[in-house]
């Protein structure tokens, strides 16, 4: 038989969470703008959820975009 013992750990974890900086806070401390922070968090979520089946195509397009930005290919 498992008797019920009231636990105070629930209130402690709430306090711990409040004192622990969030990822947004950590990125802000690293001098990321709000837009950059949102982009980084969105990209992490996108990649963790499996990304896209078009990832190879997107990578090639990003590579071409980088070549244009560097001036190696004329637009």
PQR file of N, CA, C, O and H, with PARSE charges and radii, in Angstrom:
ATOM      1  N   UNK A   1       0.843  -1.176   0.000 -0.4000 1.5000
ATOM      2  CA  UNK A   1       0.000   0.000   0.000 -0.0000 2.0000
ATOM      3  C   UNK A   1       0.894   1.247   0.000  0.5500 1.7000
ATOM      4  O   UNK A   1       1.869   1.335   0.747 -0.5500 1.4000
ATOM      5  N   UNK A   2       0.539   2.186  -0.843 -0.4000 1.5000
ATOM      6  CA  UNK A   2       1.300   3.428  -0.945 -0.0000 2.0000
ATOM      7  C   UNK A   2       0.508   4.562  -0.302  0.5500 1.7000
ATOM      8  O   UNK A   2      -0.446   5.060  -0.899 -0.5500 1.4000
ATOM      9  H   UNK A   2      -0.253   2.115  -1.449  0.4000 1.0000
ATOM     10  N   UNK A   3       0.882   4.973   0.888 -0.4000 1.5000
ATOM     11  CA  UNK A   3       0.156   6.087   1.509 -0.0000 2.0000
ATOM     12  C   UNK A   3       0.478   7.386   0.785  0.5500 1.7000
ATOM     13  O   UNK A   3       1.557   7.549   0.216 -0.5500 1.4000
ATOM     14  H   UNK A   3       1.658   4.569   1.373  0.4000 1.0000
ATOM     15  N   UNK A   4      -0.464   8.293   0.818 -0.4000 1.5000
ATOM     16  CA  UNK A   4      -0.279   9.592   0.163 -0.0000 2.0000
ATOM     17  C   UNK A   4       0.498  10.520   1.083  0.5500 1.7000
ATOM     18  O   UNK A   4       0.089  10.757   2.220 -0.5500 1.4000
ATOM     19  H   UNK A   4      -1.341   8.161   1.280  0.4000 1.0000
ATOM     20  N   UNK A   5       1.592  11.034   0.606 -0.4000 1.5000
ATOM     21  CA  UNK A   5       2.369  12.017   1.344 -0.0000 2.0000
ATOM     22  C   UNK A   5       2.336  13.320   0.565  0.5500 1.7000
ATOM     23  O   UNK A   5       2.748  13.355  -0.595 -0.5500 1.4000
ATOM     24  H   UNK A   5       1.924  10.841  -0.318  0.4000 1.0000
ATOM     25  N   UNK A   6       1.855  14.388   1.180 -0.4000 1.5000
ATOM     26  CA  UNK A   6       1.856  15.668   0.466 -0.0000 2.0000
ATOM     27  C   UNK A   6       3.286  16.078   0.116  0.5500 1.7000
ATOM     28  O   UNK A   6       4.199  15.963   0.934 -0.5500 1.4000
ATOM     29  H   UNK A   6       1.521  14.359   2.122  0.4000 1.0000
ATOM     30  N   UNK A   7       3.454  16.541  -1.071 -0.4000 1.5000
ATOM     31  CA  UNK A   7       4.785  16.901  -1.542 -0.0000 2.0000
ATOM     32  C   UNK A   7       4.852  18.392  -1.787  0.5500 1.7000
ATOM     33  O   UNK A   7       3.926  18.992  -2.333 -0.5500 1.4000
ATOM     34  H   UNK A   7       2.713  16.635  -1.735  0.4000 1.0000
ATOM     35  N   UNK A   8       5.945  18.972  -1.382 -0.4000 1.5000
ATOM     36  CA  UNK A   8       6.155  20.393  -1.620 -0.0000 2.0000
ATOM     37  C   UNK A   8       7.036  20.619  -2.840  0.5500 1.7000
ATOM     38  O   UNK A   8       7.395  21.757  -3.144 -0.5500 1.4000
ATOM     39  H   UNK A   8       6.698  18.485  -0.938  0.4000 1.0000
ATOM     40  N   UNK A   9       7.384  19.555  -3.535 -0.4000 1.5000
ATOM     41  CA  UNK A   9       8.268  19.715  -4.695 -0.0000 2.0000
ATOM     42  C   UNK A   9       7.579  20.458  -5.819  0.5500 1.7000
ATOM     43  O   UNK A   9       8.246  21.129  -6.606 -0.5500 1.4000
ATOM     44  H   UNK A   9       7.092  18.631  -3.288  0.4000 1.0000
ATOM     45  N   UNK A  10       6.249  20.359  -5.920 -0.4000 1.5000
ATOM     46  CA  UNK A  10       5.530  21.084  -6.964 -0.0000 2.0000
ATOM     47  C   UNK A  10       5.750  22.573  -6.854  0.5500 1.7000
ATOM     48  O   UNK A  10       5.975  23.241  -7.862 -0.5500 1.4000
ATOM     49  H   UNK A  10       5.707  19.814  -5.281  0.4000 1.0000
ATOM     50  N   UNK A  11       5.688  23.109  -5.640 -0.4000 1.5000
ATOM     51  CA  UNK A  11       5.909  24.539  -5.461 -0.0000 2.0000
ATOM     52  C   UNK A  11       7.378  24.898  -5.703  0.5500 1.7000
ATOM     53  O   UNK A  11       7.679  26.001  -6.159 -0.5500 1.4000
ATOM     54  H   UNK A  11       5.505  22.566  -4.820  0.4000 1.0000
ATOM     55  N   UNK A  12       8.280  23.983  -5.401 -0.4000 1.5000
ATOM     56  CA  UNK A  12       9.696  24.259  -5.629 -0.0000 2.0000
ATOM     57  C   UNK A  12      10.021  24.296  -7.118  0.5500 1.7000
ATOM     58  O   UNK A  12      10.812  25.127  -7.562 -0.5500 1.4000
ATOM     59  H   UNK A  12       8.035  23.087  -5.031  0.4000 1.0000
ATOM     60  N   UNK A  13       9.410  23.393  -7.890 -0.4000 1.5000
ATOM     61  CA  UNK A  13       9.684  23.414  -9.322 -0.0000 2.0000
ATOM     62  C   UNK A  13       9.123  24.676  -9.948  0.5500 1.7000
ATOM     63  O   UNK A  13       9.700  25.200 -10.900 -0.5500 1.4000
ATOM     64  H   UNK A  13       8.767  22.717  -7.529  0.4000 1.0000
ATOM     65  N   UNK A  14       8.006  25.175  -9.432 -0.4000 1.5000
ATOM     66  CA  UNK A  14       7.471  26.425  -9.944 -0.0000 2.0000
ATOM     67  C   UNK A  14       8.447  27.556  -9.661  0.5500 1.7000
ATOM     68  O   UNK A  14       8.688  28.399 -10.525 -0.5500 1.4000
ATOM     69  H   UNK A  14       7.537  24.749  -8.658  0.4000 1.0000
ATOM     70  N   UNK A  15       9.003  27.580  -8.471 -0.4000 1.5000
ATOM     71  CA  UNK A  15       9.978  28.621  -8.138 -0.0000 2.0000
ATOM     72  C   UNK A  15      11.239  28.473  -8.976  0.5500 1.7000
ATOM     73  O   UNK A  15      11.816  29.467  -9.417 -0.5500 1.4000
ATOM     74  H   UNK A  15       8.807  26.895  -7.769  0.4000 1.0000
ATOM     75  N   UNK A  16      11.672  27.225  -9.199 -0.4000 1.5000
ATOM     76  CA  UNK A  16      12.864  27.002 -10.013 -0.0000 2.0000
ATOM     77  C   UNK A  16      12.652  27.487 -11.436  0.5500 1.7000
ATOM     78  O   UNK A  16      13.545  28.083 -12.037 -0.5500 1.4000
ATOM     79  H   UNK A  16      11.204  26.417  -8.841  0.4000 1.0000
ATOM     80  N   UNK A  17      11.484  27.232 -11.964 -0.4000 1.5000
ATOM     81  CA  UNK A  17      11.204  27.667 -13.341 -0.0000 2.0000
ATOM     82  C   UNK A  17      11.195  29.180 -13.442  0.5500 1.7000
ATOM     83  O   UNK A  17      11.643  29.741 -14.442 -0.5500 1.4000
ATOM     84  H   UNK A  17      10.759  26.748 -11.475  0.4000 1.0000
ATOM     85  N   UNK A  18      10.687  29.846 -12.409 -0.4000 1.5000
ATOM     86  CA  UNK A  18      10.644  31.301 -12.449 -0.0000 2.0000
ATOM     87  C   UNK A  18      12.039  31.896 -12.374  0.5500 1.7000
ATOM     88  O   UNK A  18      12.292  32.944 -12.968 -0.5500 1.4000
ATOM     89  H   UNK A  18      10.323  29.391 -11.597  0.4000 1.0000
ATOM     90  N   UNK A  19      12.945  31.253 -11.658 -0.4000 1.5000
ATOM     91  CA  UNK A  19      14.287  31.799 -11.532 -0.0000 2.0000
ATOM     92  C   UNK A  19      15.202  31.363 -12.673  0.5500 1.7000
ATOM     93  O   UNK A  19      16.254  31.968 -12.880 -0.5500 1.4000
ATOM     94  H   UNK A  19      12.739  30.402 -11.175  0.4000 1.0000
ATOM     95  N   UNK A  20      14.825  30.335 -13.409 -0.4000 1.5000
ATOM     96  CA  UNK A  20      15.624  29.863 -14.531 -0.0000 2.0000
ATOM     97  C   UNK A  20      15.309  30.708 -15.765  0.5500 1.7000
ATOM     98  O   UNK A  20      14.143  30.836 -16.137 -0.5500 1.4000
ATOM     99  H   UNK A  20      13.970  29.844 -13.241  0.4000 1.0000
ATOM    100  N   UNK A  21      16.325  31.284 -16.403 -0.4000 1.5000
ATOM    101  CA  UNK A  21      16.058  32.094 -17.591 -0.0000 2.0000
ATOM    102  C   UNK A  21      15.551  31.221 -18.745  0.5500 1.7000
ATOM    103  O   UNK A  21      15.998  30.088 -18.927 -0.5500 1.4000
ATOM    104  H   UNK A  21      17.272  31.180 -16.101  0.4000 1.0000
ATOM    105  N   UNK A  22      14.631  31.758 -19.502 -0.4000 1.5000
ATOM    106  CA  UNK A  22      14.098  31.038 -20.652 -0.0000 2.0000
ATOM    107  C   UNK A  22      15.068  31.150 -21.820  0.5500 1.7000
ATOM    108  O   UNK A  22      16.033  31.912 -21.776 -0.5500 1.4000
ATOM    109  H   UNK A  22      14.268  32.678 -19.355  0.4000 1.0000
ATOM    110  N   UNK A  23      14.794  30.381 -22.858 -0.4000 1.5000
ATOM    111  CA  UNK A  23      15.646  30.448 -24.056 -0.0000 2.0000
ATOM    112  C   UNK A  23      15.602  31.834 -24.664  0.5500 1.7000
ATOM    113  O   UNK A  23      16.616  32.331 -25.155 -0.5500 1.4000
ATOM    114  H   UNK A  23      14.009  29.762 -22.894  0.4000 1.0000
ATOM    115  N   UNK A  24      14.427  32.468 -24.637 -0.4000 1.5000
ATOM    116  CA  UNK A  24      14.315  33.827 -25.159 -0.0000 2.0000
ATOM    117  C   UNK A  24      15.213  34.782 -24.376  0.5500 1.7000
ATOM    118  O   UNK A  24      15.884  35.636 -24.955 -0.5500 1.4000
ATOM    119  H   UNK A  24      13.603  32.064 -24.239  0.4000 1.0000
ATOM    120  N   UNK A  25      15.217  34.626 -23.047 -0.4000 1.5000
ATOM    121  CA  UNK A  25      16.067  35.482 -22.216 -0.0000 2.0000
ATOM    122  C   UNK A  25      17.543  35.268 -22.528  0.5500 1.7000
ATOM    123  O   UNK A  25      18.310  36.226 -22.623 -0.5500 1.4000
ATOM    124  H   UNK A  25      14.672  33.932 -22.576  0.4000 1.0000
ATOM    125  N   UNK A  26      17.934  34.011 -22.684 -0.4000 1.5000
ATOM    126  CA  UNK A  26      19.335  33.705 -22.974 -0.0000 2.0000
ATOM    127  C   UNK A  26      19.758  34.267 -24.328  0.5500 1.7000
ATOM    128  O   UNK A  26      20.871  34.774 -24.471 -0.5500 1.4000
ATOM    129  H   UNK A  26      17.311  33.233 -22.606  0.4000 1.0000
ATOM    130  N   UNK A  27      18.877  34.179 -25.317 -0.4000 1.5000
ATOM    131  CA  UNK A  27      19.202  34.736 -26.630 -0.0000 2.0000
ATOM    132  C   UNK A  27      19.263  36.259 -26.568  0.5500 1.7000
ATOM    133  O   UNK A  27      20.096  36.873 -27.234 -0.5500 1.4000
ATOM    134  H   UNK A  27      17.974  33.767 -25.201  0.4000 1.0000
ATOM    135  N   UNK A  28      18.394  36.866 -25.779 -0.4000 1.5000
ATOM    136  CA  UNK A  28      18.427  38.324 -25.625 -0.0000 2.0000
ATOM    137  C   UNK A  28      19.728  38.756 -24.949  0.5500 1.7000
ATOM    138  O   UNK A  28      20.306  39.781 -25.309 -0.5500 1.4000
ATOM    139  H   UNK A  28      17.717  36.366 -25.238  0.4000 1.0000
ATOM    140  N   UNK A  29      20.183  37.978 -23.978 -0.4000 1.5000
ATOM    141  CA  UNK A  29      21.451  38.291 -23.317 -0.0000 2.0000
ATOM    142  C   UNK A  29      22.633  38.148 -24.273  0.5500 1.7000
ATOM    143  O   UNK A  29      23.669  38.786 -24.086 -0.5500 1.4000
ATOM    144  H   UNK A  29      19.713  37.145 -23.685  0.4000 1.0000
ATOM    145  N   UNK A  30      22.472  37.305 -25.302 -0.4000 1.5000
ATOM    146  CA  UNK A  30      23.529  37.119 -26.289 -0.0000 2.0000
ATOM    147  C   UNK A  30      23.419  38.136 -27.421  0.5500 1.7000
ATOM    148  O   UNK A  30      24.032  37.963 -28.475 -0.5500 1.4000
ATOM    149  H   UNK A  30      21.631  36.786 -25.453  0.4000 1.0000
ATOM    150  N   UNK A  31      22.640  39.196 -27.208 -0.4000 1.5000
ATOM    151  CA  UNK A  31      22.478  40.319 -28.145 -0.0000 2.0000
ATOM    152  C   UNK A  31      21.777  39.946 -29.445  0.5500 1.7000
ATOM    153  O   UNK A  31      22.042  40.556 -30.480 -0.5500 1.4000
ATOM    154  H   UNK A  31      22.142  39.336 -26.352  0.4000 1.0000
ATOM    155  N   UNK A  32      20.884  38.954 -29.413 -0.4000 1.5000
ATOM    156  CA  UNK A  32      20.047  38.680 -30.566 -0.0000 2.0000
ATOM    157  C   UNK A  32      18.839  39.597 -30.516  0.5500 1.7000
ATOM    158  O   UNK A  32      18.294  39.857 -29.444 -0.5500 1.4000
ATOM    159  H   UNK A  32      20.668  38.459 -28.572  0.4000 1.0000
ATOM    160  N   UNK A  33      18.419  40.089 -31.681 -0.4000 1.5000
ATOM    161  CA  UNK A  33      17.223  40.925 -31.727 -0.0000 2.0000
ATOM    162  C   UNK A  33      15.998  40.043 -31.541  0.5500 1.7000
ATOM    163  O   UNK A  33      16.092  38.817 -31.593 -0.5500 1.4000
ATOM    164  H   UNK A  33      18.862  39.878 -32.552  0.4000 1.0000
ATOM    165  N   UNK A  34      14.852  40.671 -31.326 -0.4000 1.5000
ATOM    166  CA  UNK A  34      13.607  39.921 -31.147 -0.0000 2.0000
ATOM    167  C   UNK A  34      13.282  39.121 -32.414  0.5500 1.7000
ATOM    168  O   UNK A  34      12.798  37.992 -32.333 -0.5500 1.4000
ATOM    169  H   UNK A  34      14.775  41.667 -31.284  0.4000 1.0000
ATOM    170  N   UNK A  35      13.549  39.709 -33.574 -0.4000 1.5000
ATOM    171  CA  UNK A  35      13.292  39.019 -34.844 -0.0000 2.0000
ATOM    172  C   UNK A  35      14.217  37.813 -35.013  0.5500 1.7000
ATOM    173  O   UNK A  35      13.777  36.745 -35.439 -0.5500 1.4000
ATOM    174  H   UNK A  35      13.942  40.627 -33.640  0.4000 1.0000
ATOM    175  N   UNK A  36      15.492  37.984 -34.680 -0.4000 1.5000
ATOM    176  CA  UNK A  36      16.445  36.876 -34.770 -0.0000 2.0000
ATOM    177  C   UNK A  36      16.086  35.760 -33.789  0.5500 1.7000
ATOM    178  O   UNK A  36      16.184  34.579 -34.119 -0.5500 1.4000
ATOM    179  H   UNK A  36      15.850  38.851 -34.334  0.4000 1.0000
ATOM    180  N   UNK A  37      15.675  36.140 -32.593 -0.4000 1.5000
ATOM    181  CA  UNK A  37      15.279  35.157 -31.590 -0.0000 2.0000
ATOM    182  C   UNK A  37      14.096  34.345 -32.078  0.5500 1.7000
ATOM    183  O   UNK A  37      14.088  33.119 -31.969 -0.5500 1.4000
ATOM    184  H   UNK A  37      15.595  37.100 -32.324  0.4000 1.0000
ATOM    185  N   UNK A  38      13.097  35.026 -32.616 -0.4000 1.5000
ATOM    186  CA  UNK A  38      11.916  34.335 -33.143 -0.0000 2.0000
ATOM    187  C   UNK A  38      12.307  33.391 -34.272  0.5500 1.7000
ATOM    188  O   UNK A  38      11.811  32.267 -34.339 -0.5500 1.4000
ATOM    189  H   UNK A  38      13.103  36.022 -32.704  0.4000 1.0000
ATOM    190  N   UNK A  39      13.191  33.838 -35.159 -0.4000 1.5000
ATOM    191  CA  UNK A  39      13.636  32.998 -36.269 -0.0000 2.0000
ATOM    192  C   UNK A  39      14.383  31.754 -35.772  0.5500 1.7000
ATOM    193  O   UNK A  39      14.154  30.649 -36.265 -0.5500 1.4000
ATOM    194  H   UNK A  39      13.593  34.751 -35.104  0.4000 1.0000
ATOM    195  N   UNK A  40      15.268  31.939 -34.800 -0.4000 1.5000
ATOM    196  CA  UNK A  40      16.018  30.803 -34.269 -0.0000 2.0000
ATOM    197  C   UNK A  40      15.108  29.790 -33.592  0.5500 1.7000
ATOM    198  O   UNK A  40      15.262  28.585 -33.791 -0.5500 1.4000
ATOM    199  H   UNK A  40      15.454  32.837 -34.399  0.4000 1.0000
ATOM    200  N   UNK A  41      14.162  30.269 -32.795 -0.4000 1.5000
ATOM    201  CA  UNK A  41      13.243  29.352 -32.120 -0.0000 2.0000
ATOM    202  C   UNK A  41      12.342  28.640 -33.118  0.5500 1.7000
ATOM    203  O   UNK A  41      12.044  27.457 -32.957 -0.5500 1.4000
ATOM    204  H   UNK A  41      14.036  31.248 -32.633  0.4000 1.0000
ATOM    205  N   UNK A  42      11.902  29.365 -34.160 -0.4000 1.5000
ATOM    206  CA  UNK A  42      11.069  28.741 -35.190 -0.0000 2.0000
ATOM    207  C   UNK A  42      11.856  27.677 -35.940  0.5500 1.7000
ATOM    208  O   UNK A  42      11.341  26.584 -36.178 -0.5500 1.4000
ATOM    209  H   UNK A  42      12.144  30.326 -34.291  0.4000 1.0000
ATOM    210  N   UNK A  43      13.110  27.979 -36.322 -0.4000 1.5000
ATOM    211  CA  UNK A  43      13.936  27.004 -37.046 -0.0000 2.0000
ATOM    212  C   UNK A  43      14.194  25.762 -36.211  0.5500 1.7000
ATOM    213  O   UNK A  43      14.149  24.646 -36.728 -0.5500 1.4000
ATOM    214  H   UNK A  43      13.529  28.867 -36.129  0.4000 1.0000
ATOM    215  N   UNK A  44      14.467  25.944 -34.917 -0.4000 1.5000
ATOM    216  CA  UNK A  44      14.689  24.785 -34.057 -0.0000 2.0000
ATOM    217  C   UNK A  44      13.448  23.909 -34.003  0.5500 1.7000
ATOM    218  O   UNK A  44      13.541  22.685 -34.095 -0.5500 1.4000
ATOM    219  H   UNK A  44      14.504  26.851 -34.497  0.4000 1.0000
ATOM    220  N   UNK A  45      12.280  24.539 -33.853 -0.4000 1.5000
ATOM    221  CA  UNK A  45      11.032  23.779 -33.821 -0.0000 2.0000
ATOM    222  C   UNK A  45      10.806  23.059 -35.148  0.5500 1.7000
ATOM    223  O   UNK A  45      10.367  21.910 -35.165 -0.5500 1.4000
ATOM    224  H   UNK A  45      12.204  25.533 -33.778  0.4000 1.0000
ATOM    225  N   UNK A  46      11.101  23.724 -36.247 -0.4000 1.5000
ATOM    226  CA  UNK A  46      10.886  23.154 -37.571 -0.0000 2.0000
ATOM    227  C   UNK A  46      11.774  21.931 -37.781  0.5500 1.7000
ATOM    228  O   UNK A  46      11.310  20.896 -38.261 -0.5500 1.4000
ATOM    229  H   UNK A  46      11.458  24.658 -36.233  0.4000 1.0000
ATOM    230  N   UNK A  47      13.047  22.053 -37.423 -0.4000 1.5000
ATOM    231  CA  UNK A  47      13.962  20.924 -37.591 -0.0000 2.0000
ATOM    232  C   UNK A  47      13.663  19.794 -36.622  0.5500 1.7000
ATOM    233  O   UNK A  47      13.821  18.628 -36.984 -0.5500 1.4000
ATOM    234  H   UNK A  47      13.423  22.894 -37.033  0.4000 1.0000
ATOM    235  N   UNK A  48      13.234  20.100 -35.396 -0.4000 1.5000
ATOM    236  CA  UNK A  48      12.915  19.054 -34.443 -0.0000 2.0000
ATOM    237  C   UNK A  48      11.663  18.295 -34.838  0.5500 1.7000
ATOM    238  O   UNK A  48      11.518  17.120 -34.499 -0.5500 1.4000
ATOM    239  H   UNK A  48      13.106  21.047 -35.102  0.4000 1.0000
ATOM    240  N   UNK A  49      10.757  18.949 -35.548 -0.4000 1.5000
ATOM    241  CA  UNK A  49       9.527  18.275 -35.950 -0.0000 2.0000
ATOM    242  C   UNK A  49       9.679  17.557 -37.286  0.5500 1.7000
ATOM    243  O   UNK A  49       8.687  17.087 -37.844 -0.5500 1.4000
ATOM    244  H   UNK A  49      10.875  19.903 -35.823  0.4000 1.0000
ATOM    245  N   UNK A  50      10.871  17.465 -37.797 -0.4000 1.5000
ATOM    246  CA  UNK A  50      11.099  16.700 -39.010 -0.0000 2.0000
ATOM    247  C   UNK A  50      11.413  17.520 -40.235  0.5500 1.7000
ATOM    248  O   UNK A  50      11.765  16.965 -41.275 -0.5500 1.4000
ATOM    249  H   UNK A  50      11.676  17.847 -37.343  0.4000 1.0000
ATOM    250  N   UNK A  51      11.293  18.823 -40.137 -0.4000 1.5000
ATOM    251  CA  UNK A  51      11.623  19.656 -41.277 -0.0000 2.0000
ATOM    252  C   UNK A  51      10.656  19.480 -42.433  0.5500 1.7000
ATOM    253  O   UNK A  51       9.442  19.434 -42.235 -0.5500 1.4000
ATOM    254  H   UNK A  51      11.007  19.274 -39.292  0.4000 1.0000
ATOM    255  N   UNK A  52      11.176  19.384 -43.596 -0.4000 1.5000
ATOM    256  CA  UNK A  52      10.359  19.295 -44.790 -0.0000 2.0000
ATOM    257  C   UNK A  52      10.954  18.255 -45.722  0.5500 1.7000
ATOM    258  O   UNK A  52      12.149  17.964 -45.668 -0.5500 1.4000
ATOM    259  H   UNK A  52      12.162  19.421 -43.757  0.4000 1.0000
ATOM    260  N   UNK A  53      10.114  17.704 -46.569 -0.4000 1.5000
ATOM    261  CA  UNK A  53      10.617  16.763 -47.569 -0.0000 2.0000
ATOM    262  C   UNK A  53      11.317  17.500 -48.704  0.5500 1.7000
ATOM    263  O   UNK A  53      11.915  16.876 -49.581 -0.5500 1.4000
ATOM    264  H   UNK A  53       9.144  17.940 -46.613  0.4000 1.0000
ATOM    265  N   UNK A  54      11.244  18.825 -48.686 -0.4000 1.5000
ATOM    266  CA  UNK A  54      11.889  19.634 -49.717 -0.0000 2.0000
ATOM    267  C   UNK A  54      13.208  20.229 -49.250  0.5500 1.7000
ATOM    268  O   UNK A  54      13.733  21.142 -49.886 -0.5500 1.4000
ATOM    269  H   UNK A  54      10.758  19.333 -47.974  0.4000 1.0000
ATOM    270  N   UNK A  55      13.740  19.730 -48.162 -0.4000 1.5000
ATOM    271  CA  UNK A  55      14.966  20.286 -47.583 -0.0000 2.0000
ATOM    272  C   UNK A  55      16.121  20.305 -48.584  0.5500 1.7000
ATOM    273  O   UNK A  55      16.808  21.323 -48.676 -0.5500 1.4000
ATOM    274  H   UNK A  55      13.313  18.989 -47.645  0.4000 1.0000
ATOM    275  N   UNK A  56      16.372  19.216 -49.350 -0.4000 1.5000
ATOM    276  CA  UNK A  56      17.486  19.288 -50.315 -0.0000 2.0000
ATOM    277  C   UNK A  56      17.315  20.411 -51.336  0.5500 1.7000
ATOM    278  O   UNK A  56      18.295  21.061 -51.701 -0.5500 1.4000
ATOM    279  H   UNK A  56      15.814  18.390 -49.275  0.4000 1.0000
ATOM    280  N   UNK A  57      16.109  20.646 -51.795 -0.4000 1.5000
ATOM    281  CA  UNK A  57      15.857  21.720 -52.764 -0.0000 2.0000
ATOM    282  C   UNK A  57      16.101  23.074 -52.101  0.5500 1.7000
ATOM    283  O   UNK A  57      16.712  23.964 -52.693 -0.5500 1.4000
ATOM    284  H   UNK A  57      15.313  20.118 -51.498  0.4000 1.0000
ATOM    285  N   UNK A  58      15.622  23.219 -50.879 -0.4000 1.5000
ATOM    286  CA  UNK A  58      15.802  24.481 -50.160 -0.0000 2.0000
ATOM    287  C   UNK A  58      17.283  24.758 -49.937  0.5500 1.7000
ATOM    288  O   UNK A  58      17.726  25.900 -50.067 -0.5500 1.4000
ATOM    289  H   UNK A  58      15.126  22.496 -50.398  0.4000 1.0000
ATOM    290  N   UNK A  59      18.049  23.730 -49.606 -0.4000 1.5000
ATOM    291  CA  UNK A  59      19.493  23.918 -49.394 -0.0000 2.0000
ATOM    292  C   UNK A  59      20.175  24.399 -50.666  0.5500 1.7000
ATOM    293  O   UNK A  59      21.036  25.277 -50.617 -0.5500 1.4000
ATOM    294  H   UNK A  59      17.690  22.802 -49.501  0.4000 1.0000
ATOM    295  N   UNK A  60      19.792  23.824 -51.812 -0.4000 1.5000
ATOM    296  CA  UNK A  60      20.383  24.264 -53.079 -0.0000 2.0000
ATOM    297  C   UNK A  60      20.011  25.715 -53.371  0.5500 1.7000
ATOM    298  O   UNK A  60      20.854  26.495 -53.814 -0.5500 1.4000
ATOM    299  H   UNK A  60      19.092  23.110 -51.851  0.4000 1.0000
ATOM    300  N   UNK A  61      18.754  26.079 -53.126 -0.4000 1.5000
ATOM    301  CA  UNK A  61      18.337  27.462 -53.366 -0.0000 2.0000
ATOM    302  C   UNK A  61      19.041  28.428 -52.418  0.5500 1.7000
ATOM    303  O   UNK A  61      19.398  29.535 -52.822 -0.5500 1.4000
ATOM    304  H   UNK A  61      18.069  25.446 -52.766  0.4000 1.0000
ATOM    305  N   UNK A  62      19.244  28.031 -51.176 -0.4000 1.5000
ATOM    306  CA  UNK A  62      19.970  28.881 -50.242 -0.0000 2.0000
ATOM    307  C   UNK A  62      21.425  29.051 -50.672  0.5500 1.7000
ATOM    308  O   UNK A  62      22.006  30.122 -50.498 -0.5500 1.4000
ATOM    309  H   UNK A  62      18.954  27.132 -50.848  0.4000 1.0000
ATOM    310  N   UNK A  63      22.012  27.995 -51.233 -0.4000 1.5000
ATOM    311  CA  UNK A  63      23.380  28.073 -51.730 -0.0000 2.0000
ATOM    312  C   UNK A  63      23.464  29.053 -52.899  0.5500 1.7000
ATOM    313  O   UNK A  63      24.380  29.874 -52.953 -0.5500 1.4000
ATOM    314  H   UNK A  63      21.540  27.125 -51.375  0.4000 1.0000
ATOM    315  N   UNK A  64      22.525  28.975 -53.826 -0.4000 1.5000
ATOM    316  CA  UNK A  64      22.506  29.900 -54.956 -0.0000 2.0000
ATOM    317  C   UNK A  64      22.291  31.326 -54.460  0.5500 1.7000
ATOM    318  O   UNK A  64      22.915  32.259 -54.964 -0.5500 1.4000
ATOM    319  H   UNK A  64      21.781  28.309 -53.783  0.4000 1.0000
ATOM    320  N   UNK A  65      21.414  31.498 -53.477 -0.4000 1.5000
ATOM    321  CA  UNK A  65      21.169  32.818 -52.905 -0.0000 2.0000
ATOM    322  C   UNK A  65      22.449  33.388 -52.290  0.5500 1.7000
ATOM    323  O   UNK A  65      22.735  34.579 -52.421 -0.5500 1.4000
ATOM    324  H   UNK A  65      20.907  30.739 -53.067  0.4000 1.0000
ATOM    325  N   UNK A  66      23.211  32.530 -51.621 -0.4000 1.5000
ATOM    326  CA  UNK A  66      24.465  32.972 -51.022 -0.0000 2.0000
ATOM    327  C   UNK A  66      25.472  33.357 -52.100  0.5500 1.7000
ATOM    328  O   UNK A  66      26.203  34.333 -51.933 -0.5500 1.4000
ATOM    329  H   UNK A  66      22.979  31.563 -51.514  0.4000 1.0000
ATOM    330  N   UNK A  67      25.525  32.611 -53.202 -0.4000 1.5000
ATOM    331  CA  UNK A  67      26.427  32.952 -54.297 -0.0000 2.0000
ATOM    332  C   UNK A  67      26.066  34.300 -54.911  0.5500 1.7000
ATOM    333  O   UNK A  67      26.949  35.083 -55.262 -0.5500 1.4000
ATOM    334  H   UNK A  67      24.931  31.818 -53.337  0.4000 1.0000
ATOM    335  N   UNK A  68      24.768  34.569 -55.041 -0.4000 1.5000
ATOM    336  CA  UNK A  68      24.333  35.871 -55.573 -0.0000 2.0000
ATOM    337  C   UNK A  68      24.705  36.973 -54.603  0.5500 1.7000
ATOM    338  O   UNK A  68      25.170  38.033 -55.021 -0.5500 1.4000
ATOM    339  H   UNK A  68      24.051  33.932 -54.756  0.4000 1.0000
ATOM    340  N   UNK A  69      24.509  36.740 -53.315 -0.4000 1.5000
ATOM    341  CA  UNK A  69      24.819  37.755 -52.305 -0.0000 2.0000
ATOM    342  C   UNK A  69      26.317  38.069 -52.269  0.5500 1.7000
ATOM    343  O   UNK A  69      26.710  39.206 -52.008 -0.5500 1.4000
ATOM    344  H   UNK A  69      24.131  35.879 -52.976  0.4000 1.0000
ATOM    345  N   UNK A  70      27.138  37.073 -52.527 -0.4000 1.5000
ATOM    346  CA  UNK A  70      28.591  37.269 -52.530 -0.0000 2.0000
ATOM    347  C   UNK A  70      29.087  37.885 -53.836  0.5500 1.7000
ATOM    348  O   UNK A  70      30.240  38.307 -53.922 -0.5500 1.4000
ATOM    349  H   UNK A  70      26.819  36.149 -52.739  0.4000 1.0000
ATOM    350  N   UNK A  71      28.233  37.939 -54.844 -0.4000 1.5000
ATOM    351  CA  UNK A  71      28.612  38.510 -56.127 -0.0000 2.0000
ATOM    352  C   UNK A  71      29.257  37.528 -57.071  0.5500 1.7000
ATOM    353  O   UNK A  71      29.796  37.940 -58.098 -0.5500 1.4000
ATOM    354  H   UNK A  71      27.296  37.596 -54.775  0.4000 1.0000
ATOM    355  N   UNK A  72      29.227  36.260 -56.769 -0.4000 1.5000
ATOM    356  CA  UNK A  72      29.828  35.262 -57.646 -0.0000 2.0000
ATOM    357  C   UNK A  72      28.930  34.905 -58.823  0.5500 1.7000
ATOM    358  O   UNK A  72      29.398  34.432 -59.858 -0.5500 1.4000
ATOM    359  H   UNK A  72      28.790  35.926 -55.935  0.4000 1.0000
ATOM    360  N   UNK A  73      27.618  35.142 -58.646 -0.4000 1.5000
ATOM    361  CA  UNK A  73      26.664  34.941 -59.733 -0.0000 2.0000
ATOM    362  C   UNK A  73      25.867  36.232 -59.863  0.5500 1.7000
ATOM    363  O   UNK A  73      25.421  36.790 -58.860 -0.5500 1.4000
ATOM    364  H   UNK A  73      27.238  35.526 -57.804  0.4000 1.0000
ATOM    365  N   UNK A  74      25.687  36.707 -61.083 -0.4000 1.5000
ATOM    366  CA  UNK A  74      24.886  37.918 -61.292 -0.0000 2.0000
ATOM    367  C   UNK A  74      23.406  37.549 -61.259  0.5500 1.7000
ATOM    368  O   UNK A  74      22.992  36.507 -61.768 -0.5500 1.4000
ATOM    369  H   UNK A  74      26.050  36.254 -61.897  0.4000 1.0000
ATOM    370  N   UNK A  75      22.642  38.411 -60.661 -0.4000 1.5000
ATOM    371  CA  UNK A  75      21.197  38.132 -60.543 -0.0000 2.0000
ATOM    372  C   UNK A  75      20.431  38.523 -61.767  0.5500 1.7000
ATOM    373  O   UNK A  75      19.213  38.350 -61.815 -0.5500 1.4000
ATOM    374  H   UNK A  75      22.978  39.258 -60.248  0.4000 1.0000
TER
END
